[in-house]
């Protein structure tokens, strides 16, 4: 009987953790925690750095992570490539980052139950006028992307467009 009880506890624990909704730590799902890098924006007040991180898909590795700084520095982590972002894309990113309210970042952030869907996390670090850093996050997968605010998705799309240039 003891073996059966232990087995039931293990089955419940495993099924609860594999249901696609692992409890986030610091607001970030566990699948992304080790992928987030500590990247500070430039010292200028209002400077920013969004990181776009993906995981999952058929091989589990996502599509490659990147970070773009308000000073134009672009880093593609999968290939360890550094480059400069075109001024037009930087202006568009700046506009969306400055006008997207912090409350929009957490609105709709959730992962669904799709075990092989590509999941995305954006971590936006902003330098406030007093020099302190503010971090905002948003995450989704293919089943929950529709609940993410359009401005957050636009920041994501602009950042990803830099990978193709």
BANUMAR-15197 format. One line per field, with one value per residue (C-alpha): residue in one letter; x, y, z; residue number from 1. Coordinates in nm, 3 decimals, always signed. Layout:
res c(A:...)
c1 c(X:...)
c2 c(Y:...)
c3 c(Z:...)
n c(NUM:...)
//
This chain:
res c(X:X:X:X:X:X:X:X:X:X:X:X:X:X:X:X:X:X:X:X:X:X:X:X:X:X:X:X:X:X:X:X:X:X:X:X:X:X:X:X:X:X:X:X:X:X:X:X:X:X:X:X:X:X:X:X:X:X:X:X:X:X:X:X:X:X:X:X:X:X:X:X:X:X:X:X:X:X:X:X:X:X:X:X:X:X:X:X:X:X:X:X:X:X:X:X:X:X:X:X:X:X:X:X:X:X:X:X:X:X:X:X:X:X:X:X:X:X:X:X:X:X:X:X:X:X:X:X:X:X:X:X:X:X:X:X:X:X:X:X:X:X:X:X:X:X:X:X:X:X:X:X:X:X:X:X:X:X:X:X:X:X:X:X:X)
c1 c(+0.000:+0.288:+0.438:+0.104:+0.072:+0.426:+0.359:+0.040:+0.224:+0.496:+0.243:+0.057:+0.380:+0.500:+0.166:+0.128:+0.469:+0.439:+0.102:+0.274:+0.215:+0.527:+0.523:+0.726:+1.011:+1.037:+0.759:+0.955:+0.862:+1.119:+1.205:+1.352:+1.517:+1.866:+1.852:+1.799:+2.122:+2.207:+2.247:+2.240:+2.138:+2.375:+2.420:+2.194:+1.856:+1.586:+1.824:+1.689:+1.775:+1.513:+1.616:+1.413:+1.445:+1.273:+1.252:+1.064:+0.975:+1.051:+1.414:+1.345:+1.607:+1.391:+1.502:+1.798:+1.816:+1.910:+1.950:+1.940:+2.056:+1.925:+2.272:+2.234:+2.442:+2.286:+2.395:+2.281:+2.362:+2.332:+2.610:+2.789:+2.760:+2.769:+2.646:+2.484:+2.112:+1.991:+1.881:+1.525:+1.463:+1.615:+1.378:+1.077:+1.188:+1.246:+0.896:+0.722:+0.933:+0.867:+0.492:+0.411:+0.275:+0.438:+0.097:+0.086:+0.392:+0.235:-0.114:-0.181:+0.157:+0.106:+0.208:-0.044:-0.042:+0.131:+0.439:+0.618:+0.512:+0.771:+0.759:+0.886:+1.002:+1.089:+1.281:+1.297:+1.543:+1.500:+1.723:+1.507:+1.593:+1.735:+1.968:+1.779:+1.686:+1.332:+1.260:+0.944:+0.865:+0.614:+0.592:+0.368:+0.349:+0.149:-0.168:-0.158:-0.003:-0.345:-0.367:-0.041:-0.085:-0.009:+0.264:+0.459:+0.431:+0.547:+0.863:+0.920:+0.873:+1.103:+1.376:+1.343:+1.362:+1.722:+1.817:+1.727:+1.926)
c2 c(+0.000:+0.235:+0.179:+0.260:+0.582:+0.686:+0.609:+0.819:+1.114:+1.092:+1.069:+1.373:+1.573:+1.484:+1.545:+1.879:+2.002:+1.883:+2.044:+2.335:+2.586:+2.561:+2.819:+3.126:+3.251:+3.630:+3.637:+3.431:+3.071:+2.816:+2.720:+3.069:+3.146:+3.024:+3.192:+3.548:+3.745:+4.036:+4.309:+4.669:+4.943:+5.232:+5.487:+5.743:+5.795:+5.639:+5.382:+5.032:+4.672:+4.419:+4.054:+3.817:+3.456:+3.153:+2.795:+2.489:+2.383:+2.036:+2.037:+2.233:+2.498:+2.773:+2.999:+3.177:+3.459:+3.821:+4.153:+4.502:+4.809:+5.163:+5.261:+5.018:+4.725:+4.399:+4.062:+3.728:+3.479:+3.155:+3.256:+3.493:+3.762:+4.134:+4.394:+4.735:+4.787:+5.013:+5.361:+5.318:+5.004:+5.171:+5.469:+5.238:+5.031:+5.347:+5.471:+5.148:+5.101:+5.457:+5.444:+5.094:+5.116:+4.888:+4.730:+4.600:+4.385:+4.152:+4.161:+3.829:+3.679:+3.308:+2.981:+2.731:+2.355:+2.298:+2.088:+2.136:+2.493:+2.765:+2.981:+3.339:+3.567:+3.935:+4.097:+4.475:+4.657:+5.035:+5.292:+5.544:+5.913:+5.847:+5.580:+5.286:+4.992:+4.878:+4.537:+4.434:+4.092:+3.932:+3.569:+3.353:+3.052:+2.987:+2.910:+3.230:+3.484:+3.637:+3.765:+3.965:+4.340:+4.447:+4.696:+4.425:+4.198:+4.485:+4.527:+4.153:+4.163:+4.464:+4.297:+3.973:+4.163:+4.248:+3.877:+3.870:+4.178)
c3 c(+0.000:+0.080:-0.265:-0.426:-0.226:-0.316:-0.681:-0.677:-0.521:-0.788:-1.072:-0.937:-0.905:-1.253:-1.422:-1.245:-1.357:-1.714:-1.781:-1.957:-1.677:-1.467:-1.194:-1.292:-1.075:-1.072:-1.331:-1.584:-1.672:-1.561:-1.921:-1.971:-1.636:-1.725:-2.069:-1.945:-1.950:-1.723:-1.983:-1.871:-2.110:-2.176:-1.894:-2.063:-1.892:-2.109:-2.261:-2.315:-2.406:-2.511:-2.513:-2.729:-2.616:-2.764:-2.649:-2.761:-3.110:-3.235:-3.116:-2.797:-2.870:-3.015:-3.298:-3.140:-2.888:-2.942:-2.764:-2.912:-2.726:-2.768:-2.889:-3.183:-3.059:-3.176:-3.036:-3.180:-2.904:-3.099:-3.337:-3.095:-3.360:-3.286:-3.533:-3.556:-3.607:-3.890:-3.770:-3.905:-3.700:-3.392:-3.430:-3.460:-3.159:-2.955:-3.040:-2.939:-2.626:-2.507:-2.573:-2.449:-2.095:-1.835:-1.765:-2.124:-2.068:-1.819:-1.973:-2.139:-2.055:-2.020:-2.175:-2.299:-2.285:-2.618:-2.540:-2.873:-2.953:-2.986:-2.671:-2.663:-2.384:-2.413:-2.129:-2.159:-1.933:-1.914:-1.748:-1.565:-1.530:-1.181:-1.324:-1.172:-1.391:-1.457:-1.609:-1.790:-1.932:-2.165:-2.273:-2.487:-2.715:-3.032:-2.834:-2.623:-2.862:-2.933:-2.575:-2.596:-2.662:-3.019:-2.917:-2.733:-3.038:-3.259:-3.045:-3.080:-3.458:-3.502:-3.296:-3.495:-3.823:-3.730:-3.742:-4.109:-4.210)
n c(1:2:3:4:5:6:7:8:9:10:11:12:13:14:15:16:17:18:19:20:21:22:23:24:25:26:27:28:29:30:31:32:33:34:35:36:37:38:39:40:41:42:43:44:45:46:47:48:49:50:51:52:53:54:55:56:57:58:59:60:61:62:63:64:65:66:67:68:69:70:71:72:73:74:75:76:77:78:79:80:81:82:83:84:85:86:87:88:89:90:91:92:93:94:95:96:97:98:99:100:101:102:103:104:105:106:107:108:109:110:111:112:113:114:115:116:117:118:119:120:121:122:123:124:125:126:127:128:129:130:131:132:133:134:135:136:137:138:139:140:141:142:143:144:145:146:147:148:149:150:151:152:153:154:155:156:157:158:159:160:161:162:163:164:165)
//
